[in-house]
Amino acid sequence: MTDTTRIETTRIDPTRTAPPFDSWFPDATFDGSYGHTLDTLRDIAPIAATPAFAVQWRRWRTEARLVDAAPRILSTEQRGRRDVSLIEHSGADGTRLRAWYVAPTSGHPRVGVVHSHGYGGRDRVEYGRVPADAAAIFPVARGLGALNAGVGAPEPVGEHVLAGLASADDYVPGLCARDLWLAADALVSLAGELPLYYVGESFGGGIGALAAPWDDRFIGATLVVPTFGHYDERLAVPCLGSGEYQRMHVQQHPEAREQLRLFDASTSAAFFTISVRVEAALWDQSVPPQGQFAVANAVPHNLLELRVLPAGHAEYPGLGRVLVDARREGLAHLERALS
């Protein structure tokens, strides 16, 4: 099935939202399923890599190895059985970024977790997907709050998601993905050599799909409602998330579609050689499900653990139980990756 066919069959009919979404989201201005079912979502093929794709990402990975993360601890406090430190480290271009580093108060950690965040930024650490005996770094993307607002990138999402697009080396979401390698360097520098596991949600899921396949220190990954997947699908429909700014920009500047090809999370996900858990939603107005499932569908079949969520970026009946189960299953996936 070609990309053109997929775009032609992607339609929004706000009068035909299927159950249970019609009762869950009665005031939704449009159908966050975009007319899809699980079967049609599983049928969406990822965007195939151009010959230049892997060459470019491997070059960026090689360049990042030459940058000294040089982590520096700014402050530390004990919270329960964990030490939580505010640190700073270098990003891929040398920009100094702040993050939180967490380690058990006693004993040597057995795994390191790189835990990214959504486009809302991060203002605290979250332990739901981090084992008690793990060291973890909670990087905050350049430009975003609470730690790096305006540092290395503009903060408003509409500017952040487009900044530097004319130059692949300078495109901010791409830099954010490459910064994850330096965050991993900072974690290893502080905790010692450890197997690494990646966790990212929404924006963090998208940049994780871009970065993690090229870093052989990662043994596994969880990508939750990942963004930046299948730009042809994303650009064909409106949404409430960062993709809307990209869609409007490409309408005015069609050449920008080619500039985005190097940053398609569904293309990069095909290069995974580790076990990957993808939690993808059937209904999501912020990150269209067709992009999320394109990322899942790209992961080699024998490496994929797919958890289908009812909805993403929304409150709905039973959400609490879904989150508890997803976090428990994610920790189990991490354990299997370790073993």
ZADO-1210 file (C-alpha; in nm, 4 decimals, padded with zeros to 6 digits):
<atoms>
<atom x="00.0000" y="00.0000" z="00.0000" code="MET" pos="1"/>
<atom x="00.1502" y="00.3288" z="-00.1070" code="THR" pos="2"/>
<atom x="00.1674" y="00.6468" z="00.0966" code="ASP" pos="3"/>
<atom x="-00.0643" y="00.8142" z="-00.1540" code="THR" pos="4"/>
<atom x="-00.3302" y="00.5494" z="-00.0959" code="THR" pos="5"/>
<atom x="-00.3017" y="00.5905" z="00.2780" code="ARG" pos="6"/>
<atom x="-00.3454" y="00.9674" z="00.2551" code="ILE" pos="7"/>
<atom x="-00.6488" y="00.9307" z="00.0301" code="GLU" pos="8"/>
<atom x="-00.8141" y="00.6916" z="00.2771" code="THR" pos="9"/>
<atom x="-00.7435" y="00.9052" z="00.5838" code="THR" pos="10"/>
<atom x="-01.0572" y="01.1068" z="00.6497" code="ARG" pos="11"/>
<atom x="-01.2120" y="01.2865" z="00.9452" code="ILE" pos="12"/>
<atom x="-01.5898" y="01.2741" z="00.9829" code="ASP" pos="13"/>
<atom x="-01.6775" y="01.4344" z="01.3181" code="PRO" pos="14"/>
<atom x="-02.0366" y="01.3100" z="01.2892" code="THR" pos="15"/>
<atom x="-01.9378" y="00.9429" z="01.2898" code="ARG" pos="16"/>
<atom x="-01.7181" y="00.8976" z="01.5965" code="THR" pos="17"/>
<atom x="-01.7372" y="00.5302" z="01.6893" code="ALA" pos="18"/>
<atom x="-01.8255" y="00.3940" z="02.0348" code="PRO" pos="19"/>
<atom x="-01.7016" y="00.4284" z="02.3044" code="PRO" pos="20"/>
<atom x="-01.5278" y="00.7473" z="02.1928" code="PHE" pos="21"/>
<atom x="-01.8580" y="00.9168" z="02.1055" code="ASP" pos="22"/>
<atom x="-01.9639" y="00.8961" z="02.4703" code="SER" pos="23"/>
<atom x="-01.6157" y="00.9479" z="02.6170" code="TRP" pos="24"/>
<atom x="-01.5472" y="01.2638" z="02.4184" code="PHE" pos="25"/>
<atom x="-01.8897" y="01.4128" z="02.3345" code="PRO" pos="26"/>
<atom x="-01.7514" y="01.7654" z="02.3063" code="ASP" pos="27"/>
<atom x="-01.4561" y="01.6774" z="02.0810" code="ALA" pos="28"/>
<atom x="-01.4384" y="01.9106" z="01.7822" code="THR" pos="29"/>
<atom x="-01.3215" y="01.6244" z="01.5605" code="PHE" pos="30"/>
<atom x="-01.2796" y="01.2475" z="01.5712" code="ASP" pos="31"/>
<atom x="-00.9467" y="01.1565" z="01.7289" code="GLY" pos="32"/>
<atom x="-00.9584" y="00.8126" z="01.5676" code="SER" pos="33"/>
<atom x="-00.9542" y="00.9812" z="01.2246" code="TYR" pos="34"/>
<atom x="-01.1875" y="00.7051" z="01.1064" code="GLY" pos="35"/>
<atom x="-00.9340" y="00.4310" z="01.1787" code="HIS" pos="36"/>
<atom x="-00.9714" y="00.0956" z="01.3496" code="THR" pos="37"/>
<atom x="-00.6981" y="-00.1201" z="01.4978" code="LEU" pos="38"/>
<atom x="-00.6887" y="-00.3227" z="01.1757" code="ASP" pos="39"/>
<atom x="-00.6384" y="-00.0195" z="00.9525" code="THR" pos="40"/>
<atom x="-00.3806" y="00.1266" z="01.1897" code="LEU" pos="41"/>
<atom x="-00.1801" y="-00.1959" z="01.1897" code="ARG" pos="42"/>
<atom x="-00.1864" y="-00.1804" z="00.8098" code="ASP" pos="43"/>
<atom x="-00.0068" y="00.1562" z="00.7891" code="ILE" pos="44"/>
<atom x="00.3416" y="00.1086" z="00.6502" code="ALA" pos="45"/>
<atom x="00.6223" y="00.3308" z="00.7819" code="PRO" pos="46"/>
<atom x="00.8064" y="00.5727" z="00.5560" code="ILE" pos="47"/>
<atom x="01.0946" y="00.3839" z="00.3960" code="ALA" pos="48"/>
<atom x="01.4446" y="00.5170" z="00.4505" code="ALA" pos="49"/>
<atom x="01.6262" y="00.6978" z="00.1742" code="THR" pos="50"/>
<atom x="01.9904" y="00.5927" z="00.1189" code="PRO" pos="51"/>
<atom x="02.0998" y="00.9087" z="00.3014" code="ALA" pos="52"/>
<atom x="01.8968" y="00.8426" z="00.6163" code="PHE" pos="53"/>
<atom x="02.1207" y="00.5942" z="00.7962" code="ALA" pos="54"/>
<atom x="02.4348" y="00.7676" z="00.6702" code="VAL" pos="55"/>
<atom x="02.3227" y="01.0960" z="00.8251" code="GLN" pos="56"/>
<atom x="02.2191" y="00.9516" z="01.1615" code="TRP" pos="57"/>
<atom x="02.5388" y="00.7487" z="01.1909" code="ARG" pos="58"/>
<atom x="02.7385" y="01.0617" z="01.1152" code="ARG" pos="59"/>
<atom x="02.5563" y="01.2508" z="01.3876" code="TRP" pos="60"/>
<atom x="02.6187" y="00.9639" z="01.6307" code="ARG" pos="61"/>
<atom x="02.9905" y="00.9664" z="01.5463" code="THR" pos="62"/>
<atom x="03.0067" y="01.3421" z="01.5983" code="GLU" pos="63"/>
<atom x="02.8267" y="01.3163" z="01.9317" code="ALA" pos="64"/>
<atom x="03.0928" y="01.0752" z="02.0594" code="ARG" pos="65"/>
<atom x="03.3446" y="01.3564" z="02.0263" code="LEU" pos="66"/>
<atom x="03.1486" y="01.5873" z="02.2583" code="VAL" pos="67"/>
<atom x="03.2304" y="01.5701" z="02.6285" code="ASP" pos="68"/>
<atom x="02.9045" y="01.5582" z="02.8247" code="ALA" pos="69"/>
<atom x="03.1027" y="01.6882" z="03.1244" code="ALA" pos="70"/>
<atom x="02.8205" y="01.6492" z="03.3765" code="PRO" pos="71"/>
<atom x="02.8332" y="01.8741" z="03.6810" code="ARG" pos="72"/>
<atom x="02.6222" y="01.8213" z="03.9922" code="ILE" pos="73"/>
<atom x="02.4635" y="02.1491" z="04.1037" code="LEU" pos="74"/>
<atom x="02.2736" y="02.0221" z="04.4081" code="SER" pos="75"/>
<atom x="02.1614" y="01.6953" z="04.5670" code="THR" pos="76"/>
<atom x="01.8863" y="01.6003" z="04.8087" code="GLU" pos="77"/>
<atom x="01.7695" y="01.2672" z="04.9464" code="GLN" pos="78"/>
<atom x="01.4112" y="01.1699" z="04.8678" code="ARG" pos="79"/>
<atom x="01.3202" y="00.8421" z="05.0314" code="GLY" pos="80"/>
<atom x="01.5637" y="00.5795" z="04.9100" code="ARG" pos="81"/>
<atom x="01.6887" y="00.7881" z="04.6207" code="ARG" pos="82"/>
<atom x="01.9360" y="01.0712" z="04.5818" code="ASP" pos="83"/>
<atom x="01.8059" y="01.3319" z="04.3394" code="VAL" pos="84"/>
<atom x="02.0593" y="01.5691" z="04.1874" code="SER" pos="85"/>
<atom x="02.0139" y="01.8714" z="03.9677" code="LEU" pos="86"/>
<atom x="02.2902" y="01.8517" z="03.7092" code="ILE" pos="87"/>
<atom x="02.4018" y="02.0172" z="03.3889" code="GLU" pos="88"/>
<atom x="02.5646" y="01.8524" z="03.0891" code="HIS" pos="89"/>
<atom x="02.6597" y="01.9337" z="02.7339" code="SER" pos="90"/>
<atom x="02.4200" y="01.8738" z="02.4483" code="GLY" pos="91"/>
<atom x="02.5145" y="01.7539" z="02.1008" code="ALA" pos="92"/>
<atom x="02.6362" y="02.0987" z="01.9956" code="ASP" pos="93"/>
<atom x="02.7974" y="02.1827" z="02.3290" code="GLY" pos="94"/>
<atom x="02.4996" y="02.3752" z="02.4670" code="THR" pos="95"/>
<atom x="02.4863" y="02.3286" z="02.8441" code="ARG" pos="96"/>
<atom x="02.1553" y="02.1743" z="02.9466" code="LEU" pos="97"/>
<atom x="02.0087" y="02.0961" z="03.2870" code="ARG" pos="98"/>
<atom x="01.8592" y="01.7642" z="03.3933" code="ALA" pos="99"/>
<atom x="01.7813" y="01.5571" z="03.7002" code="TRP" pos="100"/>
<atom x="01.9977" y="01.2605" z="03.7915" code="TYR" pos="101"/>
<atom x="01.8599" y="00.9972" z="04.0291" code="VAL" pos="102"/>
<atom x="02.0424" y="00.7080" z="04.1982" code="ALA" pos="103"/>
<atom x="01.9696" y="00.4673" z="04.4849" code="PRO" pos="104"/>
<atom x="02.1003" y="00.5964" z="04.8176" code="THR" pos="105"/>
<atom x="02.2766" y="00.2638" z="04.8740" code="SER" pos="106"/>
<atom x="02.4086" y="-00.0114" z="04.6531" code="GLY" pos="107"/>
<atom x="02.5229" y="-00.0020" z="04.2929" code="HIS" pos="108"/>
<atom x="02.2504" y="00.0437" z="04.0294" code="PRO" pos="109"/>
<atom x="02.2072" y="-00.2446" z="03.7867" code="ARG" pos="110"/>
<atom x="02.0550" y="-00.0472" z="03.4982" code="VAL" pos="111"/>
<atom x="02.0446" y="00.3101" z="03.3757" code="GLY" pos="112"/>
<atom x="01.7216" y="00.4665" z="03.2490" code="VAL" pos="113"/>
<atom x="01.7124" y="00.7659" z="03.0149" code="VAL" pos="114"/>
<atom x="01.3614" y="00.9043" z="03.0700" code="HIS" pos="115"/>
<atom x="01.2427" y="01.1789" z="02.8358" code="SER" pos="116"/>
<atom x="00.9151" y="01.3760" z="02.8378" code="HIS" pos="117"/>
<atom x="00.6371" y="01.5255" z="02.6289" code="GLY" pos="118"/>
<atom x="00.6187" y="01.8672" z="02.4651" code="TYR" pos="119"/>
<atom x="00.4956" y="02.0167" z="02.7898" code="GLY" pos="120"/>
<atom x="00.8477" y="01.9838" z="02.9265" code="GLY" pos="121"/>
<atom x="00.9217" y="01.8450" z="03.2702" code="ARG" pos="122"/>
<atom x="00.9104" y="02.0015" z="03.6161" code="ASP" pos="123"/>
<atom x="00.9799" y="01.6937" z="03.8311" code="ARG" pos="124"/>
<atom x="01.1084" y="01.3386" z="03.8221" code="VAL" pos="125"/>
<atom x="00.8639" y="01.0505" z="03.7780" code="GLU" pos="126"/>
<atom x="00.9416" y="00.7040" z="03.9139" code="TYR" pos="127"/>
<atom x="00.6565" y="00.5009" z="03.7644" code="GLY" pos="128"/>
<atom x="00.8766" y="00.3504" z="03.4914" code="ARG" pos="129"/>
<atom x="01.2062" y="00.3441" z="03.6836" code="VAL" pos="130"/>
<atom x="01.3054" y="00.0434" z="03.8991" code="PRO" pos="131"/>
<atom x="01.4057" y="00.1231" z="04.2562" code="ALA" pos="132"/>
<atom x="01.7591" y="-00.0068" z="04.1964" code="ASP" pos="133"/>
<atom x="01.8148" y="00.1916" z="03.8760" code="ALA" pos="134"/>
<atom x="02.0095" y="00.5059" z="03.8117" code="ALA" pos="135"/>
<atom x="01.8195" y="00.7435" z="03.5873" code="ALA" pos="136"/>
<atom x="01.8586" y="01.0697" z="03.4072" code="ILE" pos="137"/>
<atom x="01.5560" y="01.2852" z="03.3366" code="PHE" pos="138"/>
<atom x="01.6805" y="01.5134" z="03.0594" code="PRO" pos="139"/>
<atom x="01.4841" y="01.8253" z="02.9762" code="VAL" pos="140"/>
<atom x="01.4873" y="01.9074" z="02.6062" code="ALA" pos="141"/>
<atom x="01.6642" y="02.2208" z="02.4932" code="ARG" pos="142"/>
<atom x="01.4328" y="02.5181" z="02.4924" code="GLY" pos="143"/>
<atom x="01.1736" y="02.3624" z="02.7202" code="LEU" pos="144"/>
<atom x="01.0730" y="02.4123" z="03.0837" code="GLY" pos="145"/>
<atom x="01.1222" y="02.3857" z="03.3629" code="ALA" pos="146"/>
<atom x="01.5003" y="02.3622" z="03.3470" code="LEU" pos="147"/>
<atom x="01.5944" y="02.4707" z="02.9931" code="ASN" pos="148"/>
<atom x="01.3310" y="02.7231" z="02.8884" code="ALA" pos="149"/>
<atom x="01.4791" y="02.9222" z="02.6010" code="GLY" pos="150"/>
<atom x="01.8200" y="02.7525" z="02.6254" code="VAL" pos="151"/>
<atom x="01.9429" y="02.6444" z="02.2827" code="GLY" pos="152"/>
<atom x="01.5963" y="02.6724" z="02.1258" code="ALA" pos="153"/>
<atom x="01.2785" y="02.8795" z="02.1457" code="PRO" pos="154"/>
<atom x="01.0276" y="02.7635" z="02.4077" code="GLU" pos="155"/>
<atom x="00.6860" y="02.8085" z="02.2367" code="PRO" pos="156"/>
<atom x="00.5928" y="02.4759" z="02.0783" code="VAL" pos="157"/>
<atom x="00.4989" y="02.6335" z="01.7467" code="GLY" pos="158"/>
<atom x="00.8462" y="02.7811" z="01.7154" code="GLU" pos="159"/>
<atom x="01.0325" y="02.4892" z="01.8754" code="HIS" pos="160"/>
<atom x="00.8983" y="02.2261" z="01.6362" code="VAL" pos="161"/>
<atom x="01.0017" y="02.4319" z="01.3310" code="LEU" pos="162"/>
<atom x="01.3222" y="02.5982" z="01.4489" code="ALA" pos="163"/>
<atom x="01.6243" y="02.5332" z="01.2285" code="GLY" pos="164"/>
<atom x="01.4284" y="02.3239" z="00.9788" code="LEU" pos="165"/>
<atom x="01.6093" y="02.4725" z="00.6785" code="ALA" pos="166"/>
<atom x="01.9313" y="02.3021" z="00.7943" code="SER" pos="167"/>
<atom x="01.9289" y="01.9366" z="00.8980" code="ALA" pos="168"/>
<atom x="02.2190" y="01.9930" z="01.1380" code="ASP" pos="169"/>
<atom x="02.0326" y="02.2752" z="01.3107" code="ASP" pos="170"/>
<atom x="01.6764" y="02.1398" z="01.3235" code="TYR" pos="171"/>
<atom x="01.5779" y="02.1620" z="01.6896" code="VAL" pos="172"/>
<atom x="01.3812" y="01.8338" z="01.7307" code="PRO" pos="173"/>
<atom x="01.6759" y="01.6581" z="01.5657" code="GLY" pos="174"/>
<atom x="01.9143" y="01.8268" z="01.8078" code="LEU" pos="175"/>
<atom x="01.6881" y="01.7189" z="02.0945" code="CYS" pos="176"/>
<atom x="01.7186" y="01.3587" z="01.9746" code="ALA" pos="177"/>
<atom x="02.0972" y="01.3872" z="01.9493" code="ARG" pos="178"/>
<atom x="02.1076" y="01.5456" z="02.2966" code="ASP" pos="179"/>
<atom x="01.9739" y="01.2161" z="02.4328" code="LEU" pos="180"/>
<atom x="02.3085" y="01.0517" z="02.3504" code="TRP" pos="181"/>
<atom x="02.4824" y="01.3126" z="02.5633" code="LEU" pos="182"/>
<atom x="02.2293" y="01.2640" z="02.8426" code="ALA" pos="183"/>
<atom x="02.3169" y="00.8945" z="02.8308" code="ALA" pos="184"/>
<atom x="02.6864" y="00.9896" z="02.8433" code="ASP" pos="185"/>
<atom x="02.6169" y="01.2005" z="03.1532" code="ALA" pos="186"/>
<atom x="02.4315" y="00.9129" z="03.3195" code="LEU" pos="187"/>
<atom x="02.7145" y="00.6687" z="03.2553" code="VAL" pos="188"/>
<atom x="02.9724" y="00.9217" z="03.3710" code="SER" pos="189"/>
<atom x="02.7930" y="00.9625" z="03.7031" code="LEU" pos="190"/>
<atom x="02.6716" y="00.6053" z="03.7624" code="ALA" pos="191"/>
<atom x="02.9419" y="00.4005" z="03.5903" code="GLY" pos="192"/>
<atom x="02.9052" y="00.1651" z="03.2957" code="GLU" pos="193"/>
<atom x="02.5515" y="00.0244" z="03.2897" code="LEU" pos="194"/>
<atom x="02.3125" y="-00.1266" z="03.0382" code="PRO" pos="195"/>
<atom x="02.0750" y="00.1504" z="02.9345" code="LEU" pos="196"/>
<atom x="01.7006" y="00.1498" z="02.8811" code="TYR" pos="197"/>
<atom x="01.5055" y="00.4318" z="02.7161" code="TYR" pos="198"/>
<atom x="01.1625" y="00.5654" z="02.8127" code="VAL" pos="199"/>
<atom x="00.9909" y="00.8472" z="02.6263" code="GLY" pos="200"/>
<atom x="00.6348" y="00.9701" z="02.5906" code="GLU" pos="201"/>
<atom x="00.4837" y="01.1723" z="02.3049" code="SER" pos="202"/>
<atom x="00.7638" y="01.4137" z="02.2042" code="PHE" pos="203"/>
<atom x="01.0015" y="01.1949" z="02.4081" code="GLY" pos="204"/>
<atom x="00.8755" y="00.8864" z="02.2257" code="GLY" pos="205"/>
<atom x="00.9409" y="01.0463" z="01.8883" code="GLY" pos="206"/>
<atom x="01.2909" y="01.1705" z="01.9616" code="ILE" pos="207"/>
<atom x="01.3674" y="00.8385" z="02.1300" code="GLY" pos="208"/>
<atom x="01.2713" y="00.6536" z="01.8133" code="ALA" pos="209"/>
<atom x="01.5074" y="00.8846" z="01.6254" code="LEU" pos="210"/>
<atom x="01.8017" y="00.8498" z="01.8659" code="ALA" pos="211"/>
<atom x="01.7982" y="00.5097" z="02.0336" code="ALA" pos="212"/>
<atom x="01.8505" y="00.2870" z="01.7248" code="PRO" pos="213"/>
<atom x="02.1937" y="00.4438" z="01.6702" code="TRP" pos="214"/>
<atom x="02.3260" y="00.4011" z="02.0265" code="ASP" pos="215"/>
<atom x="02.4316" y="00.0450" z="02.1022" code="ASP" pos="216"/>
<atom x="02.4321" y="00.1038" z="02.4773" code="ARG" pos="217"/>
<atom x="02.0530" y="00.0726" z="02.4852" code="PHE" pos="218"/>
<atom x="01.9184" y="-00.2765" z="02.5547" code="ILE" pos="219"/>
<atom x="01.5498" y="-00.1856" z="02.5280" code="GLY" pos="220"/>
<atom x="01.3037" y="00.0998" z="02.4945" code="ALA" pos="221"/>
<atom x="00.9471" y="00.2011" z="02.5714" code="THR" pos="222"/>
<atom x="00.7866" y="00.4568" z="02.3407" code="LEU" pos="223"/>
<atom x="00.4529" y="00.5890" z="02.4658" code="VAL" pos="224"/>
<atom x="00.2181" y="00.7531" z="02.2112" code="VAL" pos="225"/>
<atom x="00.5248" y="00.8539" z="02.0048" code="PRO" pos="226"/>
<atom x="00.5099" y="01.1584" z="01.7827" code="THR" pos="227"/>
<atom x="00.6996" y="01.2433" z="01.4602" code="PHE" pos="228"/>
<atom x="00.5856" y="00.9191" z="01.2930" code="GLY" pos="229"/>
<atom x="00.4873" y="00.9071" z="00.9216" code="HIS" pos="230"/>
<atom x="00.4847" y="01.2700" z="00.8162" code="TYR" pos="231"/>
<atom x="00.2712" y="01.2024" z="00.5090" code="ASP" pos="232"/>
<atom x="-00.0083" y="01.0846" z="00.7396" code="GLU" pos="233"/>
<atom x="00.0575" y="01.3576" z="00.9974" code="ARG" pos="234"/>
<atom x="00.0555" y="01.6345" z="00.7400" code="LEU" pos="235"/>
<atom x="-00.2701" y="01.5103" z="00.5878" code="ALA" pos="236"/>
<atom x="-00.4831" y="01.5741" z="00.8975" code="VAL" pos="237"/>
<atom x="-00.5298" y="01.8473" z="01.1588" code="PRO" pos="238"/>
<atom x="-00.4399" y="01.7829" z="01.5215" code="CYS" pos="239"/>
<atom x="-00.4102" y="01.9680" z="01.8513" code="LEU" pos="240"/>
<atom x="-00.0386" y="01.8971" z="01.8968" code="GLY" pos="241"/>
<atom x="00.2905" y="02.0103" z="01.7490" code="SER" pos="242"/>
<atom x="00.2085" y="01.8424" z="01.4186" code="GLY" pos="243"/>
<atom x="-00.0450" y="02.1147" z="01.3431" code="GLU" pos="244"/>
<atom x="00.2309" y="02.3765" z="01.3269" code="TYR" pos="245"/>
<atom x="00.4240" y="02.1530" z="01.0892" code="GLN" pos="246"/>
<atom x="00.1156" y="02.0879" z="00.8766" code="ARG" pos="247"/>
<atom x="00.0423" y="02.4581" z="00.8399" code="MET" pos="248"/>
<atom x="00.4080" y="02.5314" z="00.7638" code="HIS" pos="249"/>
<atom x="00.4272" y="02.2662" z="00.4910" code="VAL" pos="250"/>
<atom x="00.1075" y="02.3967" z="00.3331" code="GLN" pos="251"/>
<atom x="00.2850" y="02.7300" z="00.2869" code="GLN" pos="252"/>
<atom x="00.6291" y="02.5794" z="00.2162" code="HIS" pos="253"/>
<atom x="00.5850" y="02.2424" z="00.0384" code="PRO" pos="254"/>
<atom x="00.9611" y="02.1934" z="00.0154" code="GLU" pos="255"/>
<atom x="00.9661" y="02.1493" z="00.3935" code="ALA" pos="256"/>
<atom x="00.8234" y="01.7989" z="00.3515" code="ARG" pos="257"/>
<atom x="01.1567" y="01.6878" z="00.2092" code="GLU" pos="258"/>
<atom x="01.3394" y="01.8584" z="00.4953" code="GLN" pos="259"/>
<atom x="01.1361" y="01.6500" z="00.7427" code="LEU" pos="260"/>
<atom x="01.2291" y="01.3146" z="00.5878" code="ARG" pos="261"/>
<atom x="01.5419" y="01.2815" z="00.8019" code="LEU" pos="262"/>
<atom x="01.3304" y="01.3211" z="01.1150" code="PHE" pos="263"/>
<atom x="01.0541" y="01.0683" z="01.0610" code="ASP" pos="264"/>
<atom x="01.0310" y="00.8449" z="01.3685" code="ALA" pos="265"/>
<atom x="00.8699" y="00.5643" z="01.1682" code="SER" pos="266"/>
<atom x="01.1703" y="00.5552" z="00.9355" code="THR" pos="267"/>
<atom x="01.4201" y="00.5432" z="01.2205" code="SER" pos="268"/>
<atom x="01.2261" y="00.2796" z="01.4162" code="ALA" pos="269"/>
<atom x="01.2932" y="00.0272" z="01.1396" code="ALA" pos="270"/>
<atom x="01.6610" y="00.0345" z="01.2444" code="PHE" pos="271"/>
<atom x="01.5976" y="-00.0926" z="01.5978" code="PHE" pos="272"/>
<atom x="01.7920" y="-00.4070" z="01.6905" code="THR" pos="273"/>
<atom x="01.6672" y="-00.4156" z="02.0516" code="ILE" pos="274"/>
<atom x="01.3354" y="-00.5038" z="02.2090" code="SER" pos="275"/>
<atom x="01.0937" y="-00.2106" z="02.1830" code="VAL" pos="276"/>
<atom x="00.7632" y="-00.1638" z="02.3598" code="ARG" pos="277"/>
<atom x="00.5270" y="00.0784" z="02.1874" code="VAL" pos="278"/>
<atom x="00.2148" y="00.2006" z="02.3626" code="GLU" pos="279"/>
<atom x="-00.0039" y="00.3382" z="02.0846" code="ALA" pos="280"/>
<atom x="-00.3503" y="00.4905" z="02.1172" code="ALA" pos="281"/>
<atom x="-00.6593" y="00.4295" z="01.9055" code="LEU" pos="282"/>
<atom x="-00.7898" y="00.7837" z="01.9687" code="TRP" pos="283"/>
<atom x="-00.5670" y="01.0863" z="02.0053" code="ASP" pos="284"/>
<atom x="-00.6312" y="01.4410" z="01.8903" code="GLN" pos="285"/>
<atom x="-00.2785" y="01.5591" z="01.9744" code="SER" pos="286"/>
<atom x="-00.0689" y="01.2875" z="01.8089" code="VAL" pos="287"/>
<atom x="-00.2742" y="01.1201" z="01.5335" code="PRO" pos="288"/>
<atom x="-00.2846" y="00.7429" z="01.5920" code="PRO" pos="289"/>
<atom x="-00.1775" y="00.6710" z="01.2346" code="GLN" pos="290"/>
<atom x="00.1631" y="00.8234" z="01.3139" code="GLY" pos="291"/>
<atom x="00.1936" y="00.6329" z="01.6412" code="GLN" pos="292"/>
<atom x="00.1135" y="00.2996" z="01.4779" code="PHE" pos="293"/>
<atom x="00.3478" y="00.3725" z="01.1883" code="ALA" pos="294"/>
<atom x="00.6278" y="00.3799" z="01.4477" code="VAL" pos="295"/>
<atom x="00.5089" y="00.0521" z="01.5997" code="ALA" pos="296"/>
<atom x="00.4702" y="-00.1085" z="01.2578" code="ASN" pos="297"/>
<atom x="00.8252" y="-00.0099" z="01.1672" code="ALA" pos="298"/>
<atom x="00.9859" y="-00.1976" z="01.4568" code="VAL" pos="299"/>
<atom x="01.0975" y="-00.5431" z="01.3387" code="PRO" pos="300"/>
<atom x="00.8193" y="-00.7849" z="01.4267" code="HIS" pos="301"/>
<atom x="01.0323" y="-01.0075" z="01.6492" code="ASN" pos="302"/>
<atom x="01.1434" y="-00.7064" z="01.8541" code="LEU" pos="303"/>
<atom x="00.8047" y="-00.5387" z="01.9024" code="LEU" pos="304"/>
<atom x="00.5841" y="-00.5479" z="02.2098" code="GLU" pos="305"/>
<atom x="00.2692" y="-00.3522" z="02.1264" code="LEU" pos="306"/>
<atom x="00.0298" y="-00.2255" z="02.3917" code="ARG" pos="307"/>
<atom x="-00.2854" y="-00.0764" z="02.2415" code="VAL" pos="308"/>
<atom x="-00.4199" y="00.2105" z="02.4517" code="LEU" pos="309"/>
<atom x="-00.7815" y="00.3255" z="02.4217" code="PRO" pos="310"/>
<atom x="-00.6808" y="00.6912" z="02.3892" code="ALA" pos="311"/>
<atom x="-00.3890" y="00.9257" z="02.4321" code="GLY" pos="312"/>
<atom x="-00.3479" y="01.2840" z="02.5579" code="HIS" pos="313"/>
<atom x="-00.6976" y="01.2701" z="02.7098" code="ALA" pos="314"/>
<atom x="-00.8904" y="01.1760" z="03.0228" code="GLU" pos="315"/>
<atom x="-01.1328" y="00.8859" z="02.9832" code="TYR" pos="316"/>
<atom x="-01.3085" y="00.6242" z="03.1987" code="PRO" pos="317"/>
<atom x="-01.0629" y="00.3673" z="03.3322" code="GLY" pos="318"/>
<atom x="-00.7545" y="00.5777" z="03.2538" code="LEU" pos="319"/>
<atom x="-00.6057" y="00.5197" z="03.5995" code="GLY" pos="320"/>
<atom x="-00.6151" y="00.1425" z="03.5601" code="ARG" pos="321"/>
<atom x="-00.4716" y="00.1651" z="03.2083" code="VAL" pos="322"/>
<atom x="-00.1778" y="00.3732" z="03.3347" code="LEU" pos="323"/>
<atom x="-00.1074" y="00.1380" z="03.6262" code="VAL" pos="324"/>
<atom x="-00.1101" y="-00.1650" z="03.3972" code="ASP" pos="325"/>
<atom x="00.1025" y="00.0049" z="03.1309" code="ALA" pos="326"/>
<atom x="00.3691" y="00.1062" z="03.3820" code="ARG" pos="327"/>
<atom x="00.3756" y="-00.2406" z="03.5358" code="ARG" pos="328"/>
<atom x="00.4068" y="-00.4018" z="03.1937" code="GLU" pos="329"/>
<atom x="00.6748" y="-00.1503" z="03.0955" code="GLY" pos="330"/>
<atom x="00.8839" y="-00.2427" z="03.3988" code="LEU" pos="331"/>
<atom x="00.8431" y="-00.6100" z="03.3088" code="ALA" pos="332"/>
<atom x="00.9640" y="-00.5300" z="02.9571" code="HIS" pos="333"/>
<atom x="01.2710" y="-00.3632" z="03.1050" code="LEU" pos="334"/>
<atom x="01.3409" y="-00.6746" z="03.3148" code="GLU" pos="335"/>
<atom x="01.3168" y="-00.8983" z="03.0101" code="ARG" pos="336"/>
<atom x="01.5519" y="-00.6689" z="02.8205" code="ALA" pos="337"/>
<atom x="01.8019" y="-00.6990" z="03.1046" code="LEU" pos="338"/>
<atom x="01.7815" y="-01.0772" z="03.1149" code="SER" pos="339"/>
</atoms>
